[in-house]
Amino acid sequence: MGKVTGFLEYQRLQEAAEAPEVRVKHWKEFVIRLNDEEAKQQGARCMDCGIPFCTNGCPVNNIIPDWNDLVYRQHWKQALDVLHSTNNFPEFTGRICPAPCEAACTLNINNDPVGIKSIEHAIIDHGWEQGWVTPRPPKAKTGKKVAVVGSGPAGLACAQQLARAGHDVTVFEKNDRIGGLLRYGIPDFKLEKWQIDRRMAQMEQEGVVFRPSTFIGRPEDAKALGISATVKSPDELKAEFDAIVIAGGAETPRDLKVPGRELQGVHFAMDFLRQQNKVVAGDKIKDQILATGKHVVVIGGGDTGSDCVGTSNRHGAASVTQFELMPQPPASENKALTWPYWPLKLRTSSSHEEGVKRDWAVSTKAFKGKNGKVTSLVACRVEWKRGDNGQMKMVEVEGSEFEIPADLVLFAMGFVSPVQQVLDAFGVERDARGNARANTDDYRTNVDKVFAAGDMRRGQSLVVWAIREGRQCAAAVDGYLMGATELPR
């Protein structure tokens, strides 16, 4: 693969990016993709390692060594075809995937894996610029109708695969625009939304019909959830469609029930991020949650917390602090112990580079306020100790309590489950974590002709896992409708 001695001759090359002080002044993407020569050199670094652990590390099983070799030889069109054979939306993953493939790269044993994500980014952008990404409508229609509930990466991948198999596919989305958390969860500075619109246009030409502002469930549930949209019942869908895929994601955020939770200025991260994405799209938001001039505290150290940090800095926050309940990870992992699996180690995102104070092993005890508005946060240090039953448990460090100013507090502690009312409306059984119960063999739920995929089935996960689930679910639905399928899993 690539150049036999390339990994000895060329160093890993990171994609360039605008300086933090420049990019915090706008909402555009700021990462600059590799040029053709740089991508060629990165492709040359792909070793003839015998067993491509990267392919297994990638949830969609991208055939990474093949397109690395093709980029090295500058066969871009063929590289794009190989990339699209396993991934419907590489422009999404090439921008926002954390790249478990690179953790699994054989060169990562030396801490300098092939820049797989940057090569993927270069291939798909090159493909769009050359006009190679075109609609692929089916050669024949099956006459079967499929409803996909949810337009995130799982729903979109599933819909595109089924449309290409010849089925009539309608995608229902409760929000006013298509894209799920791609649209309203991920900030524009990481993924500009015209990327989604461009794929939607392709899918529409392939036969997919989009129905935004349509909630699938019961009217009382839509009202309770604060959803203003047309309501269709699951029974209506069952009567109209031959199969239904529920792919609504895991949207129930983890809450923090401590004194002062009711104060103004304490919000879930997604409420904060969703509003800003709408504003960037041109919407007017009354009483928008803003970090401008405020002391912001983000509780949660994952990607969503990082997105809150970047958004707060762009608002012009007075200060941004991010707390994580778990201990600070090591700067680098124990390769002999973890490779080729995803390691626990300290990760610094582009948003962190823009300015934030990070702190670990911190537990929030209470919020204090004045005139109904939050003004400070009370926290303490914690240690994790093994109990008598062998399980780790959190113990407060005596005398470690402290208080910091906080005008805006954002909960970015992850998501616990899908919206339960939707599963209730369909009558779908749940697993112990509240997810739709379905396996990865056929993705079928206990309800006739209802399938589940993505975070709604799997639980909170990555965009690349959602794409995998959507593709595999599409193959299962196609097999269910036609008795057999030629769609890849």
PyMOL commands that set and color helices and strands:
alter all, ss='L'
color gray80, all
select helices_A, chain A and resi 6-9+20-23+36-44+53-57+64-72+76-84+90-96+100-104+106-110+116-130+153-164+181-184+194-205+219-224+234-240+269-280+303-315+335-338+350-353+420-426+455-458+463-482
alter helices_A, ss='H'
color red, helices_A
select strands_A, chain A and resi 16-17+31-32+145-149+168-172+209-211+214-216+230-232+243-246+252-253+266-268+295-299+319-324+357-360+362-370+373-386+392-396+402-405+408-411+415-417+450-452
alter strands_A, ss='S'
color yellow, strands_A
deselect
rebuild
show_as cartoon
